[in-house]
Amino acid sequence: MNQTTTEIERCIVSGVFTNAELDSITVAIKFARGRLSVQTKRSLVIGDTVSFTSSKTGNNVTGTVQKIAVKFVTVRTLSHLWKVPANMLTRV
């Protein structure tokens, strides 16, 4: 199935998929996010500059990696510390 993201979104919203198919898509997305998180964590080291989009404000935030834990990466900005899922980070 070679569809663009827009086509897939349109199919999901229009109700083309069954509940079982939606469950399968959800599992695949969770797996892909987990794999992306592992890849990102492996590529980061303490002191790297990273950025992410804040879910609270919607603004782009840039900071320095302080700690790399199992589920979250601690990022220090000028104002405070953020615990961010690794798959949301982009190295600057």
N, C-alpha and C positions, 0 to 999 in steps of 0.2 A: 504494500500500500504506500505509494509515493504521493503524499499530500502535503501541501504547505500548512504551516501553523494556522493560518487564517481559515483554511478549508476544514481542518480538524476542529477548530473552535466552533465553526458554523455547524458542523455535524453534531457536536455535543449539545449545543444550545437548541438546535431544532428537534432533538429527541430521536435521532437516527439510531443510536446505540441502545442495546438492551442493558438491563442492570448488570448482568454478568460481564458484558463487554466493558462497561464503565468501571467495574471492579478490577478487571484485568488491566485497563489503562492506568488506574490509580496505583496498582502494584508496580507497574513498569516505571511510572514517574517517580515513585518513592525509591526504587532501586537505582534509577539514574541519578537522583539527587544525592543518594548515599555515596555512589561511586565518585561523583563530582566532588563531594566533600572530602573524601579520602585523598583524591588527587591534589586538591588545593592544599590540604594540610601538609602533605608530603613536600610540596613545593615551597612552603613558607618556612622562614626561620625568624627567631626573635630579633626584632630591630627592623624588619621589612616595613616599608610604607605600603599601606593598603587603603582601598576605598570601598564604600558600600552605600546603598541607599537606605536611609533610616525609615523604618516602618512607622515610626511615631510622627515624624515631620515631613517625610517624603523628600528631604534634602539629601544631597550627596555629602557624605562624611569621609574625611581623610584622616588617618592616624597611623600609629606605629604598633606593630605586633608586640605585646608584652608577654603573652602566655598562649601556648597551644595545648588545649585539653582534648578529651575524648569527643565531646559534642560541640564545644564552642571555642572560639579564638577570642582572647581578650585584647581589645584594641584601645590604646590610649590616644585621646585627642587633647586639644588645649583645655577643654572644659571638664571632661570626666572620662571614666572607663566604660567601654561597651563590651558586652558579651555577645558575639555575633556568630551564627552558624557559618562554618567555613565555606559552604557553597555560595554564600552571599558576597564573599570578598573577591576583590580584584586587585592584583598587585599593581602598584603605580610605578 
